[in-house]
Amino acid sequence: MNAVLERPSNNARRLQARLRGLVGKAIADYAMIEEGDRVMVCLSGGKDSHALLDILISLQRSAPVEFTLVAVNLDQKQPQFPAHVLPEYLSGLGINYDILEQDTYSVVKRVVPEGRTMCGLCSRLRRGRLYRYAAENNITKIALGHHRDDIVETLFLNLFFGGRLKAMPPKLLSEDRRHIVIRPLAYVSESDLLRYARVRDFPIIPCRLCGSQESSQRLTVKHMLQQWERDYPGRTETIFSALRKVSTSHLADAEAFDFAGLEALRAVGGPSQATGDLEPWQAG
């Protein structure tokens, strides 16, 4: 696999420029990377994390701040995992990297009953090991390869199966308040990442654990959104835009909005002419 694409076509150059622009905008909008940051790029071997690393390397050359990159892969000891692929690829890029080893595969297979989704436990084990590495190596930002479609899928997963209005934030403080997680691909669609992976010829390593579970809830949601996108092109982008324009006063979470305090804000005087938001208690 070639680390650097030779003589990219005009379409490839335009695609790369667009992705660089989207990633740069997300970084700026959410103050993801600051002067002197040491950014750990979590590299799974999939198209998304490959693209994330590739674009951050490209942006690093012209960024308004100086930061360093460390690519980190966690070898989870999945059967037939080609352990040589990523070290060879990363050595060719000439960047700092580490390959961690932890047999989370055996743990997940032993603990999770047959037919149940493995993603939750696998993710927690993986996150714990990566957080520990970050703490031990002065990492200031942890960069994950989640893209726009992942964020929208997570919204519907929480809505349909968890009863919560919650997605993936582009920037997150960990529960123990020790780590900041960033998602620079937050504005990038999965379809563009698929095209970019083909153009760049990344050495893709498929997941043979949770990624192979055809009955997973996430896959169900993904298929639903893909059908919506076929029927109504642009719907995923519209949903993501809604996540960036939240009106807590028009939802129903009393902890997120002070409904009890509205009396103190009410204007004193005659009846308001604006009645469009009022609904009758009873029809007829």
Secondary structure, 3 states (H helix, E strand, C coil): CCCCCCCCCHHHHHHHHHHHHHHHHHHHHCCCCCCCCEEEEECCCCHHHHHHHHHHHHHHCCCCCCCEEEEEEEECCCCCCCCCHHHHHHHHHCCEEEEEECCHHHHHHHHCCCCCCCHHHHHHHHHHHHHHHHHHCCCCEEECCCCHHHHHHHHHHHHHHHCCCCCCCCEEECCCCCCEEECCCCCCCHHHHHHHHHHHCCCCCCCCCHHHCCCCHHHHHHHHHHHHHHHCCCHHHHHHHHHCCCCHHHCCCCCCCCCCCHHHHCCCCCCCCCCCCCCCCCCC
